[in-house]
Amino acid sequence: MASKDNFTAETKIKIRLDASANGCSGMFWRSKPDMNASVSAPDWPRNGAVFLGWKSQEHPGWVKVDHEKGYWMPIEQHGKPVCHFDAK
C-alpha cells in the first residue's frame, strides 16, 4: 500500500518547538510516530528550537522531522500544541 505522505523538498515546512505549556523545557525525538518511542539523543530540541519537517497525513498528529536519523515529533502533548507552524 502506498504512503499518503509526500515528504519532498517542496512540501517541507518550518516548525518551532514550544512544550512550555506542559511544563517541559523541550521534547525528546521519537523513533516512530508513537508517544512511547522516545529517543534519548543529545540533540533533542529545546523550547524555541526551529527545525524542518513535514506534517504526516498517514500519521495524523505527527510530524516527520528532516533529521538524518528519521525522527518524529508529536504535534500535541496532553492536548496542548508543542509543534508550532508559525515558525519565523
Rosetta silent file (secondary structure, phi, psi, omega in degrees, C-alpha in Angstrom):
SEQUENCE: MASKDNFTAETKIKIRLDASANGCSGMFWRSKPDMNASVSAPDWPRNGAVFLGWKSQEHPGWVKVDHEKGYWMPIEQHGKPVCHFDAK
SCORE:     score description
SCORE:     0.000 S_00000001
   1 L     0.000  133.780 -177.539    0.000    0.000    0.000 S_00000001
   2 L   -75.009  149.191  178.724    1.347    3.392   -0.984 S_00000001
   3 L   -73.357  145.719  174.707    2.050    6.043    1.626 S_00000001
   4 L   -80.499  -13.626 -174.448   -0.291    9.042    1.860 S_00000001
   5 L   -86.443  147.628  178.973    2.687   11.236    2.727 S_00000001
   6 L  -125.782   79.928 -176.453    4.637   13.331    0.278 S_00000001
   7 L   -86.611   85.794  179.924    7.930   14.088    2.033 S_00000001
   8 L  -125.779  169.967  177.899    9.672   16.238   -0.571 S_00000001
   9 H   -59.969  -33.998 -178.316   11.649   19.468   -0.552 S_00000001
  10 H   -71.985  -25.788 -177.213    8.559   21.264   -1.891 S_00000001
  11 H  -100.846    0.899 -179.283    6.321   20.088    0.983 S_00000001
  12 L   -69.712  140.581 -179.783    8.847   20.721    3.786 S_00000001
  13 E  -128.276  161.382  177.110    7.776   23.261    6.428 S_00000001
  14 E   -90.984  136.367 -176.351    9.424   25.157    9.264 S_00000001
  15 E  -129.468  133.843  175.996    8.395   24.056   12.771 S_00000001
  16 E  -109.515  129.957  179.948    9.023   25.796   16.092 S_00000001
  17 E   -92.035  131.746  172.542    9.037   23.666   19.237 S_00000001
  18 L  -152.533  102.534  179.992    7.470   25.001   22.421 S_00000001
  19 L  -104.799   16.406 -175.224    6.358   22.497   25.057 S_00000001
  20 H   -65.001  -26.409  178.644    6.327   25.037   27.894 S_00000001
  21 H   -62.928  -22.584  176.871    2.513   24.827   28.259 S_00000001
  22 H   -98.292    7.435  179.917    3.106   21.308   29.580 S_00000001
  23 L    77.944   19.138 -178.002    5.897   22.443   31.911 S_00000001
  24 L  -104.862  151.009  177.371    8.592   20.954   29.680 S_00000001
  25 L   -90.822   -2.790  179.361   11.827   22.554   28.534 S_00000001
  26 E   170.681 -164.940 -179.479   11.673   20.677   25.231 S_00000001
  27 L  -139.579  142.296  172.675   10.722   17.301   23.760 S_00000001
  28 L   -76.185  146.523  172.760   12.610   14.107   23.035 S_00000001
  29 E   -62.375  160.516  173.219   12.630   12.891   19.453 S_00000001
  30 E  -118.456  141.579  179.880   10.554    9.803   18.648 S_00000001
  31 L   -77.855  -18.713  177.220   11.902    6.925   16.543 S_00000001
  32 L  -154.700  167.608 -177.902    8.427    6.372   15.078 S_00000001
  33 L   -73.786   75.413 -177.191    5.038    8.096   15.383 S_00000001
  34 L  -154.565  126.694 -177.433    4.336    6.715   18.858 S_00000001
  35 L   -59.315  -26.385 -178.745    4.488    8.597   22.176 S_00000001
  36 L   -88.231    8.507 -177.202    6.279    5.624   23.769 S_00000001
  37 L  -105.205   40.060 -179.304    9.072    5.642   21.181 S_00000001
  38 E   -61.800  143.513  177.981   11.237    8.358   22.817 S_00000001
  39 E  -114.727  124.088  176.695   14.840    8.571   21.724 S_00000001
  40 L   -86.707   89.217 -179.282   17.437    9.686   24.252 S_00000001
  41 L  -122.406  142.523 -175.933   19.627   11.723   21.920 S_00000001
  42 L   -65.742  -17.444 -177.783   21.738   14.718   22.944 S_00000001
  43 L   -95.861   20.053  179.199   20.326   16.863   20.134 S_00000001
  44 L   -59.425  141.333 -173.490   16.679   16.752   21.352 S_00000001
  45 L   -76.808  136.764  175.311   15.050   20.121   20.694 S_00000001
  46 E   -95.713  164.455  179.228   14.519   22.610   23.493 S_00000001
  47 L   -52.866  135.059 -179.007   11.754   25.223   23.540 S_00000001
  48 L    95.533  -13.800  178.616   12.331   27.804   20.820 S_00000001
  49 L   -65.040  140.898  176.155   14.187   25.386   18.533 S_00000001
  50 E  -117.276  131.128  178.925   13.226   25.664   14.879 S_00000001
  51 E  -141.297  170.685 -179.564   13.572   22.672   12.593 S_00000001
  52 E  -105.703  151.517  178.208   12.259   21.460    9.249 S_00000001
  53 E  -179.800 -162.659 -175.703    9.869   18.617    8.595 S_00000001
  54 E  -138.843  138.902  169.682    6.524   17.543    7.230 S_00000001
  55 E   -72.578  131.333 -179.094    3.019   17.109    8.671 S_00000001
  56 L   -89.255  131.243  173.024    2.111   13.473    8.174 S_00000001
  57 L   -87.535  -32.575  179.387   -1.226   12.567    6.602 S_00000001
  58 L   -70.307  -30.315  179.313   -0.632    8.869    7.147 S_00000001
  59 L  -125.720   77.513 -177.979    0.014    9.517   10.863 S_00000001
  60 L   -55.247  140.867 -179.323   -2.264   12.451   11.830 S_00000001
  61 L    89.224    6.607 -178.552   -0.959   14.434   14.785 S_00000001
  62 E  -131.533  151.506  170.092    2.681   13.778   13.903 S_00000001
  63 E  -118.410  139.756  172.784    5.475   15.478   12.009 S_00000001
  64 E   -89.858  121.006 -175.370    8.308   13.653   10.297 S_00000001
  65 E   -85.388  138.806  175.445   11.446   15.612   11.138 S_00000001
  66 L   -78.575   82.781 -175.977   14.058   16.335    8.477 S_00000001
  67 L  -136.321  142.962 -177.683   16.793   14.654   10.528 S_00000001
  68 L   -56.779  -23.449 -179.330   19.439   12.173    9.417 S_00000001
  69 L   -95.806    2.050  175.936   18.019    9.589   11.846 S_00000001
  70 L    70.523   36.663 -176.577   14.438    9.926   10.565 S_00000001
  71 L   -71.877  163.637  177.090   12.916   11.163   13.816 S_00000001
  72 E  -124.629  161.874  176.987    9.278   12.049   14.504 S_00000001
  73 E  -145.194  135.966  175.683    7.646   14.587   16.823 S_00000001
  74 E   -71.388  148.153  176.510    4.071   14.762   18.139 S_00000001
  75 L   -77.249  -33.915  178.983    2.162   17.912   17.228 S_00000001
  76 E  -130.959  156.718  171.197    0.447   17.930   20.640 S_00000001
  77 E  -138.729  127.567 -178.370    1.081   16.516   24.090 S_00000001
  78 L    55.543   36.784  177.516   -1.690   16.304   26.705 S_00000001
  79 L    76.981    6.078  179.913   -3.961   18.303   24.376 S_00000001
  80 E  -117.335  135.593 -178.696   -1.544   21.228   24.130 S_00000001
  81 E   -65.076  140.467  174.189    0.440   22.048   20.982 S_00000001
  82 L  -118.547  -27.822  175.245    4.189   21.503   21.088 S_00000001
  83 E  -102.432  123.236 -178.118    4.902   21.922   17.343 S_00000001
  84 E  -114.663  134.926 -173.226    4.007   25.364   16.052 S_00000001
  85 L  -102.874   14.611  176.202    3.818   26.057   12.344 S_00000001
  86 L   -99.552   22.852 -174.718    4.128   29.836   12.568 S_00000001
  87 L   -55.098  137.413 -178.369    7.921   29.494   12.808 S_00000001
  88 L  -112.465    0.000    0.000    9.769   32.639   11.808 S_00000001
